[in-house]
Amino acid sequence: MKLLVRLAAIVGGSLLYSIVLNLFPSEDANIGAGLLYFGLLLVVSALWGLWDGHHSETLPPVFVRWTVVAIVTGLVFPIRIWSVEGLDFDVLWSDLANLSPFVAGLVLAPAAVGIAVGYVLGSPRKQSIQEEPR
């Protein structure tokens, strides 16, 4: 369930970005809007990763969850561009090879840093368990 919530939020944000760009068409390249979207991906992934790391007992499931979110987001972004800009398979393959890893990295790298920092900061409950003598 946690995976689906994160996928819905991150991929839904991508679709919302596409809808907003279509509502306000422009002759320009909308580079500022794209940079804003990339920045939002970074911030949302980092903060949500921080929250996940802070509330997790073990790290591997959290990293796997965010890896799946990053991969799906990386695949959705070029497919969204392909469906909006034109159905050219050469462009799609190029975007899948070059853009997908970039977008996946924009999600996974800040999430991984957030998870690690959140886990180190930990919750008081985890710290009290670690401080008890054995």
Backbone as CSV, one residue per row, in Angstrom:
resi,resn,N_x,N_y,N_z,CA_x,CA_y,CA_z,C_x,C_y,C_z
1,MET,0.815,-1.190,0.000,0.000,0.000,0.000,0.871,1.270,0.000
2,LYS,1.976,1.249,0.776,2.857,2.409,0.824,3.446,2.691,-0.552
3,LEU,3.771,1.634,-1.280,4.314,1.793,-2.626,3.300,2.468,-3.538
4,LEU,2.056,2.021,-3.484,1.025,2.592,-4.353,0.758,4.063,-4.041
5,VAL,0.814,4.434,-2.771,0.606,5.833,-2.394,1.720,6.700,-2.979
6,ARG,2.959,6.232,-2.872,4.081,7.010,-3.391,4.041,7.088,-4.917
7,LEU,3.689,5.979,-5.545,3.555,5.984,-7.007,2.461,6.943,-7.447
8,ALA,1.324,6.897,-6.767,0.215,7.779,-7.128,0.616,9.245,-6.981
9,ALA,1.340,9.564,-5.923,1.731,10.962,-5.697,2.760,11.427,-6.719
10,ILE,3.811,10.644,-6.932,4.893,11.075,-7.824,4.440,11.037,-9.283
11,VAL,3.826,9.937,-9.711,3.367,9.830,-11.101,2.173,10.763,-11.331
12,GLY,1.310,10.887,-10.331,0.191,11.823,-10.441,0.676,13.253,-10.590
13,GLY,1.756,13.594,-9.895,2.353,14.915,-10.055,2.864,15.136,-11.467
14,SER,3.419,14.089,-12.060,3.888,14.178,-13.441,2.725,14.417,-14.399
15,LEU,1.640,13.716,-14.171,0.467,13.903,-15.027,-0.154,15.282,-14.806
16,LEU,-0.166,15.738,-13.575,-0.686,17.073,-13.282,0.166,18.142,-13.959
17,TYR,1.467,17.956,-13.950,2.382,18.866,-14.647,2.024,18.938,-16.126
18,SER,1.762,17.790,-16.744,1.406,17.745,-18.157,0.083,18.467,-18.421
19,ILE,-0.877,18.280,-17.542,-2.184,18.928,-17.702,-2.043,20.445,-17.584
20,VAL,-1.263,20.897,-16.603,-1.076,22.341,-16.413,-0.383,22.956,-17.627
21,LEU,0.609,22.262,-18.171,1.279,22.793,-19.367,0.325,22.878,-20.551
22,ASN,-0.602,21.933,-20.660,-1.576,21.971,-21.757,-2.628,23.058,-21.551
23,LEU,-2.908,23.412,-20.298,-3.874,24.472,-20.027,-3.323,25.851,-20.381
24,PHE,-2.012,25.996,-20.274,-1.364,27.275,-20.576,-0.342,27.084,-21.685
25,PRO,-0.823,26.889,-22.916,0.114,26.642,-24.013,0.982,27.862,-24.285
26,SER,2.189,27.573,-24.747,3.134,28.644,-25.019,3.967,28.268,-26.232
27,GLU,4.438,29.274,-26.919,5.315,29.049,-28.066,6.730,28.713,-27.598
28,ASP,7.048,29.097,-26.359,8.380,28.870,-25.814,8.545,27.412,-25.396
29,ALA,9.738,27.078,-24.955,10.066,25.699,-24.582,9.633,25.351,-23.166
30,ASN,9.154,26.308,-22.377,8.743,26.067,-20.994,9.860,25.460,-20.161
31,ILE,11.072,25.940,-20.368,12.217,25.397,-19.639,12.078,25.660,-18.148
32,GLY,11.587,26.815,-17.790,11.404,27.136,-16.377,10.426,26.186,-15.701
33,ALA,9.350,25.841,-16.403,8.379,24.907,-15.837,8.999,23.517,-15.679
34,GLY,9.821,23.118,-16.623,10.492,21.814,-16.508,11.471,21.781,-15.356
35,LEU,12.221,22.870,-15.181,13.149,22.945,-14.055,12.409,22.963,-12.725
36,LEU,11.276,23.639,-12.692,10.452,23.640,-11.484,9.956,22.227,-11.171
37,TYR,9.535,21.503,-12.199,9.083,20.121,-11.998,10.226,19.253,-11.478
38,PHE,11.419,19.386,-12.055,12.564,18.606,-11.583,12.884,18.958,-10.129
39,GLY,12.816,20.221,-9.798,13.061,20.641,-8.424,12.031,20.068,-7.456
40,LEU,10.774,20.062,-7.879,9.738,19.471,-7.032,9.952,17.975,-6.844
41,LEU,10.387,17.284,-7.902,10.714,15.859,-7.753,11.792,15.654,-6.699
42,LEU,12.828,16.485,-6.757,13.914,16.386,-5.784,13.415,16.623,-4.360
43,VAL,12.683,17.687,-4.152,12.244,18.065,-2.806,11.259,17.054,-2.240
44,VAL,10.265,16.676,-3.033,9.262,15.723,-2.548,9.908,14.378,-2.236
45,SER,10.784,13.904,-3.100,11.453,12.617,-2.856,12.328,12.672,-1.610
46,ALA,13.056,13.763,-1.438,13.940,13.885,-0.275,13.142,13.944,1.027
47,LEU,12.109,14.761,1.054,11.325,14.897,2.286,10.561,13.619,2.617
48,TRP,9.996,12.999,1.608,9.258,11.762,1.844,10.223,10.632,2.225
49,GLY,11.394,10.604,1.619,12.413,9.633,2.010,12.869,9.856,3.441
50,LEU,13.012,11.105,3.832,13.374,11.436,5.211,12.320,10.907,6.180
51,TRP,11.080,11.116,5.840,9.979,10.620,6.675,9.994,9.097,6.734
52,ASP,10.171,8.449,5.590,10.214,6.978,5.557,11.381,6.435,6.377
53,GLY,12.548,7.048,6.225,13.710,6.586,6.973,13.532,6.775,8.468
54,HIS,12.916,7.866,8.855,12.691,8.153,10.274,11.735,7.147,10.901
55,HIS,10.756,6.680,10.146,9.729,5.790,10.681,9.966,4.315,10.370
56,SER,11.101,3.967,9.797,11.325,2.572,9.429,12.159,1.852,10.480
57,GLU,11.899,0.577,10.613,12.690,-0.271,11.504,13.878,-0.872,10.754
58,THR,13.669,-1.207,9.484,14.739,-1.753,8.639,14.786,-0.962,7.340
59,LEU,15.972,-0.829,6.792,16.149,0.004,5.607,15.878,-0.685,4.269
60,PRO,16.216,-1.964,4.071,16.060,-2.538,2.723,14.664,-2.409,2.114
61,PRO,13.579,-2.661,2.859,12.260,-2.490,2.209,11.995,-1.060,1.757
62,VAL,12.503,-0.095,2.503,12.280,1.305,2.143,13.060,1.645,0.874
63,PHE,14.304,1.185,0.786,15.101,1.435,-0.426,14.488,0.751,-1.641
64,VAL,13.998,-0.466,-1.464,13.366,-1.176,-2.590,12.113,-0.433,-3.034
65,ARG,11.333,0.029,-2.088,10.105,0.775,-2.415,10.436,2.012,-3.241
66,TRP,11.440,2.777,-2.829,11.797,3.988,-3.558,12.483,3.686,-4.882
67,THR,13.161,2.554,-4.974,13.743,2.154,-6.259,12.645,1.861,-7.272
68,VAL,11.599,1.182,-6.839,10.468,0.906,-7.732,9.785,2.207,-8.141
69,VAL,9.589,3.112,-7.198,8.982,4.409,-7.520,9.837,5.153,-8.543
70,ALA,11.148,5.132,-8.361,12.052,5.827,-9.290,12.003,5.203,-10.682
71,ILE,12.005,3.887,-10.759,11.974,3.208,-12.066,10.668,3.511,-12.795
72,VAL,9.560,3.402,-12.093,8.261,3.662,-12.738,8.168,5.119,-13.181
73,THR,8.609,6.037,-12.345,8.591,7.455,-12.722,9.491,7.701,-13.920
74,GLY,10.650,7.068,-13.932,11.565,7.209,-15.069,10.976,6.675,-16.359
75,LEU,10.154,5.644,-16.274,9.522,5.093,-17.480,8.296,5.890,-17.917
76,VAL,7.568,6.437,-16.968,6.340,7.176,-17.288,6.660,8.494,-17.977
77,PHE,7.710,9.162,-17.558,8.027,10.490,-18.092,8.247,10.467,-19.606
78,PRO,9.105,9.591,-20.153,9.265,9.564,-21.614,8.001,9.118,-22.355
79,ILE,7.242,8.216,-21.756,6.003,7.769,-22.411,4.996,8.913,-22.468
80,ARG,4.951,9.726,-21.400,4.064,10.889,-21.405,4.490,11.874,-22.490
81,ILE,5.785,12.135,-22.599,6.290,13.039,-23.637,5.966,12.484,-25.013
82,TRP,6.184,11.200,-25.202,5.938,10.542,-26.480,4.468,10.655,-26.877
83,SER,3.558,10.466,-25.922,2.130,10.508,-26.252,1.648,11.929,-26.531
84,VAL,2.290,12.936,-25.942,1.865,14.315,-26.134,2.517,14.936,-27.368
85,GLU,3.811,14.699,-27.539,4.571,15.372,-28.590,4.473,14.690,-29.957
86,GLY,4.135,13.454,-29.992,4.059,12.739,-31.260,4.517,11.310,-31.081
87,LEU,3.994,10.435,-31.881,4.242,9.009,-31.712,5.401,8.544,-32.586
88,ASP,6.590,9.031,-32.303,7.790,8.654,-33.029,8.592,7.674,-32.168
89,PHE,8.703,6.429,-32.624,9.353,5.396,-31.824,10.855,5.643,-31.639
90,ASP,11.493,6.281,-32.600,12.915,6.589,-32.431,13.127,7.559,-31.271
91,VAL,12.263,8.547,-31.170,12.353,9.499,-30.064,12.044,8.793,-28.740
92,LEU,11.042,7.915,-28.754,10.697,7.177,-27.536,11.881,6.340,-27.049
93,TRP,12.522,5.601,-27.945,13.662,4.762,-27.542,14.810,5.628,-27.041
94,SER,15.034,6.752,-27.681,16.082,7.662,-27.242,15.778,8.209,-25.842
95,ASP,14.525,8.619,-25.625,14.139,9.129,-24.308,14.204,8.043,-23.243
96,LEU,13.802,6.831,-23.586,13.890,5.737,-22.615,15.337,5.443,-22.238
97,ALA,16.238,5.566,-23.204,17.657,5.289,-22.932,18.333,6.428,-22.191
98,ASN,17.944,7.666,-22.464,18.659,8.808,-21.907,17.900,9.559,-20.811
99,LEU,16.610,9.751,-20.996,15.829,10.538,-20.050,15.370,9.714,-18.847
100,SER,15.027,8.459,-19.070,14.542,7.615,-17.966,15.538,7.501,-16.824
101,PRO,16.817,7.193,-17.090,17.759,7.130,-15.964,17.917,8.472,-15.241
102,PHE,17.845,9.564,-15.989,17.962,10.882,-15.379,16.804,11.159,-14.425
103,VAL,15.577,10.907,-14.881,14.396,11.155,-14.053,14.379,10.195,-12.870
104,ALA,14.750,8.939,-13.103,14.810,7.980,-11.997,15.840,8.428,-10.958
105,GLY,16.941,8.973,-11.408,17.944,9.493,-10.484,17.453,10.698,-9.706
106,LEU,16.618,11.538,-10.339,16.042,12.685,-9.643,15.106,12.257,-8.519
107,VAL,14.575,11.059,-8.623,13.712,10.539,-7.566,14.529,9.736,-6.552
108,LEU,15.376,8.835,-7.029,16.050,7.899,-6.133,17.169,8.540,-5.310
109,ALA,17.967,9.394,-5.898,19.105,9.962,-5.158,18.664,10.779,-3.931
110,PRO,17.745,11.731,-4.081,17.336,12.464,-2.878,16.557,11.594,-1.902
111,ALA,15.799,10.631,-2.412,15.070,9.729,-1.510,16.053,8.897,-0.701
112,ALA,17.120,8.403,-1.331,18.112,7.594,-0.617,18.824,8.413,0.452
113,VAL,19.174,9.646,0.120,19.807,10.515,1.115,18.829,10.798,2.259
114,GLY,17.587,11.084,1.920,16.573,11.334,2.948,16.337,10.116,3.829
115,ILE,16.295,8.943,3.235,16.105,7.708,4.002,17.259,7.520,4.979
116,ALA,18.474,7.687,4.491,19.647,7.493,5.350,19.672,8.509,6.493
117,VAL,19.419,9.770,6.182,19.432,10.799,7.222,18.296,10.562,8.218
118,GLY,17.120,10.241,7.709,15.987,9.982,8.590,16.225,8.789,9.498
119,TYR,16.867,7.766,8.963,17.144,6.575,9.774,18.180,6.878,10.848
120,VAL,19.209,7.665,10.494,20.243,8.021,11.471,19.647,8.886,12.583
121,LEU,18.821,9.856,12.188,18.187,10.690,13.201,17.267,9.853,14.072
122,GLY,16.575,8.911,13.445,15.752,7.938,14.153,14.656,8.540,15.000
123,SER,13.832,7.664,15.472,12.780,8.083,16.385,13.237,7.798,17.807
124,PRO,12.655,8.439,18.798,13.049,8.184,20.186,12.857,6.712,20.577
125,ARG,11.859,6.077,20.013,11.603,4.667,20.319,12.768,3.802,19.871
126,LYS,13.300,4.035,18.652,14.439,3.255,18.164,15.686,3.535,18.987
127,GLN,15.880,4.781,19.390,17.064,5.128,20.166,17.020,4.481,21.545
128,SER,15.851,4.406,22.158,15.748,3.790,23.475,15.964,2.285,23.389
129,ILE,15.572,1.667,22.299,15.811,0.240,22.113,17.309,-0.011,21.946
130,GLN,18.008,0.853,21.224,19.425,0.675,20.998,20.241,0.944,22.251
131,GLU,19.761,1.777,23.164,20.531,2.129,24.350,20.374,1.122,25.482
132,GLU,19.384,0.231,25.410,19.188,-0.745,26.480,20.357,-1.732,26.508
133,PRO,20.856,-2.053,27.720,21.960,-3.020,27.811,21.463,-4.425,27.482
134,ARG,22.377,-5.233,27.011,21.996,-6.603,26.638,22.468,-7.587,27.660
